[in-house]
Amino acid sequence: MNVTKNLNIVGKATFAKYFYIFGYMTEEDCMEIISENYTEKLKKNKIVAAKAIFDCRKEYEALRIICSSPKVSEKTRSRAVRIMSVVGVKRKYAILQ
Protein backbone atom coordinates (compact mmCIF):
# COMPACT_ATOMS: atom_id res chain seq x y z
CA MET A 1 0.00 0.00 0.00
CA ASN A 2 1.33 3.39 -0.98
CA VAL A 3 0.70 5.78 1.92
CA THR A 4 1.55 8.87 -0.11
CA LYS A 5 -0.87 7.93 -2.88
CA ASN A 6 -3.71 7.25 -0.44
CA LEU A 7 -2.93 10.40 1.50
CA ASN A 8 -3.14 12.42 -1.72
CA ILE A 9 -6.55 10.90 -2.44
CA VAL A 10 -7.81 11.79 1.03
CA GLY A 11 -6.08 15.15 1.16
CA LYS A 12 -3.60 16.00 3.89
CA ALA A 13 -5.83 18.59 5.55
CA THR A 14 -8.84 16.27 5.40
CA PHE A 15 -6.85 13.37 6.87
CA ALA A 16 -5.66 15.52 9.78
CA LYS A 17 -9.07 17.10 10.34
CA TYR A 18 -10.97 13.80 10.41
CA PHE A 19 -8.19 11.58 11.76
CA TYR A 20 -10.16 10.13 14.65
CA ILE A 21 -13.33 9.86 12.58
CA PHE A 22 -11.53 7.81 9.91
CA GLY A 23 -9.81 5.67 12.50
CA TYR A 24 -12.70 4.80 14.75
CA MET A 25 -16.00 5.21 12.93
CA THR A 26 -17.76 3.23 10.24
CA GLU A 27 -17.75 4.28 6.62
CA GLU A 28 -21.42 5.24 6.88
CA ASP A 29 -20.79 7.44 9.93
CA CYS A 30 -17.86 9.09 8.16
CA MET A 31 -20.12 9.89 5.21
CA GLU A 32 -22.52 11.71 7.53
CA ILE A 33 -19.86 13.57 9.52
CA ILE A 34 -17.66 14.96 6.75
CA SER A 35 -19.00 18.45 6.26
CA GLU A 36 -17.20 19.56 3.10
CA ASN A 37 -19.27 19.86 -0.04
CA TYR A 38 -17.84 16.82 -1.85
CA THR A 39 -19.83 14.63 -4.19
CA GLU A 40 -20.90 11.37 -2.62
CA LYS A 41 -18.48 9.43 -4.84
CA LEU A 42 -15.52 11.66 -3.95
CA LYS A 43 -16.38 11.49 -0.26
CA LYS A 44 -16.51 7.68 -0.44
CA ASN A 45 -13.14 7.56 -2.26
CA LYS A 46 -11.55 9.73 0.43
CA ILE A 47 -12.97 7.57 3.22
CA VAL A 48 -11.85 4.31 1.58
CA ALA A 49 -8.32 5.68 1.07
CA ALA A 50 -8.12 6.94 4.66
CA LYS A 51 -9.40 3.67 6.09
CA ALA A 52 -6.83 1.78 3.99
CA ILE A 53 -4.10 3.79 5.73
CA PHE A 54 -5.50 2.79 9.11
CA ASP A 55 -6.03 -0.84 8.07
CA CYS A 56 -2.32 -1.10 7.20
CA ARG A 57 -1.39 0.71 10.43
CA LYS A 58 0.33 3.50 8.52
CA GLU A 59 -1.48 6.42 10.12
CA TYR A 60 1.63 7.56 12.02
CA GLU A 61 3.61 7.56 8.77
CA ALA A 62 0.82 9.58 7.12
CA LEU A 63 1.00 12.14 9.93
CA ARG A 64 4.79 12.39 9.47
CA ILE A 65 4.28 13.03 5.77
CA ILE A 66 1.78 15.79 6.57
CA CYS A 67 4.19 17.41 9.05
CA SER A 68 7.03 17.42 6.54
CA SER A 69 4.97 18.67 3.61
CA PRO A 70 5.87 22.27 2.69
CA LYS A 71 2.45 22.91 1.10
CA VAL A 72 0.17 22.25 4.08
CA SER A 73 -1.14 25.11 6.16
CA GLU A 74 0.23 25.80 9.61
CA LYS A 75 -3.16 24.83 11.07
CA THR A 76 -2.99 21.41 9.40
CA ARG A 77 0.63 20.91 10.45
CA SER A 78 -0.18 21.85 14.07
CA ARG A 79 -3.12 19.46 14.11
CA ALA A 80 -0.92 16.64 12.76
CA VAL A 81 1.81 17.34 15.35
CA ARG A 82 -0.77 17.33 18.14
CA ILE A 83 -2.23 14.01 16.96
CA MET A 84 1.26 12.54 16.56
CA SER A 85 2.06 13.33 20.17
CA VAL A 86 -0.99 11.37 21.31
CA VAL A 87 -0.55 8.53 18.82
CA GLY A 88 3.18 8.35 19.59
CA VAL A 89 2.49 7.82 23.30
CA LYS A 90 -0.01 5.06 22.49
CA ARG A 91 2.49 3.39 20.14
CA LYS A 92 5.25 3.57 22.72
CA TYR A 93 2.96 2.12 25.40
CA ALA A 94 1.83 -0.70 23.07
CA ILE A 95 5.46 -1.63 22.36
CA LEU A 96 6.29 -1.81 26.06
CA GLN A 97 3.49 -4.29 26.81
N, C-alpha and C positions, 0 to 999 in steps of 0.2 A: 504494500500500500504506500502510495506516495503522499506524504503528509502535506507537502507544499501544494501539490495539485488540489487535494481536497480542501485545504485551507483557502486557496484562491477561489474555489467554487462557493464556499460558505461566505467568504469575505472576512478579513482580519477583524474589522470592527464588529461585525455581527457575531463572530465566534467569541470574542471577548465579552460582548454585551450579554449574550445568552448562554454563556459557558455552563452555568449550573442547570439551566433549562435543558440544554442539549444532553447533558450528562446524566440527568436524573429523572427526566419526564418522558412519557411516551411520545411517539411521533404525532399522534392526534392532538395531545396537549400542546406540543410545540407549535403546531399549526394554528391553534387558537391564540397562543400567547404572543407570537411574533407580531409586532405592531406595524412594521414597515409595509408600505403599499406595494408588495410584490404580487405577481400573479401566483395562482395556486401552484402551478407547475414549478415555477422558480423557487417558491418557498419550500416545496417538497424536496427539490434537488439540494437545496442548502441544508436542510435537516438531515437528509440521507448522508451527505458528505460529512457533516459534523459528527453524526453518530458513528460513522465508519472510523473516524479518528479516535473516538472513545472506545469503540469495540476493539481496536488494535492497541489500546493503552498508550496512545501517542499524544495525549492532550498536553502533557508537560512540554514535549518537543514543539507542539504547535504554539504554545505560549512563548517559548523561547524565540521562535521565528518572528512572532508578532513584536516582541520587545526589541529585536535587532533590525526590524524593518525600518528604513529611513522614511518611508512614505506614510506611515500611520500617524494619526494625530497624537498629541501628548495625552489627551484624555484616554484614548485607547491603550496607549503604552502604559499609563499609570494603572489602568484597570487590570491589564495583563500582569504587571509586576505584583499588584496586590493579590491576585488570584494565585500566582506562582508561589508567593510566600505561604499561603495556606496549603496549597497542594504539595509544596515541597516538604512541609512539616508532616503531612499525612504519609508521604512516600517514605520519608526517613523513619517514621514510626513503624510503618509496615515492614520495612527491611529489618528492623531490630527485633521483631517478634519471631 
